[in-house]
Amino acid sequence: MRTYRYKVQTSSYGLFLGITAEAIQLNAPPTSGNQVSDRVWLDTGRVHHAYSGRKLALNGQEVTWLHLGLREYTESIELGAPGSYVLIIIHALEVVDADYAEAALAPALAKWTEAEFGLAPRSGRINRDSTTGELTFSWDERPQ
């Protein structure tokens, strides 16, 4: 189990999100979680608030952000675990309401995944629409 803390501070906003998760290799498809790729699953049904200990029920959009952060790495995860299924269980989120945005879940899980599986870092970024204030996450183009 490992924790990754994602932090961004710009002149117009700040983000903070810690994520604690673990990866388990299985011989058969998991009985919990949502399938992200052929052999990678993500379980968000056990998430707790890291500071208060209370259970967090993630909404559909939050789960979608987590899938976005993980999806870029599923092929590499599967190559590193031939024949196995990999279940990634999110155990806790460190959330400070003033600095939390759902979009931060994508890069937080992406960076956790890079560290957990020893994968080469990918570049992505949080963007903020100056008119609406809405935050989005996008991956940078891969070099050809």
Order of alpha helices (4+ residues) and beta strands (2+ residues): beta-beta-beta-beta-beta-alpha-alpha-beta-alpha-beta-beta
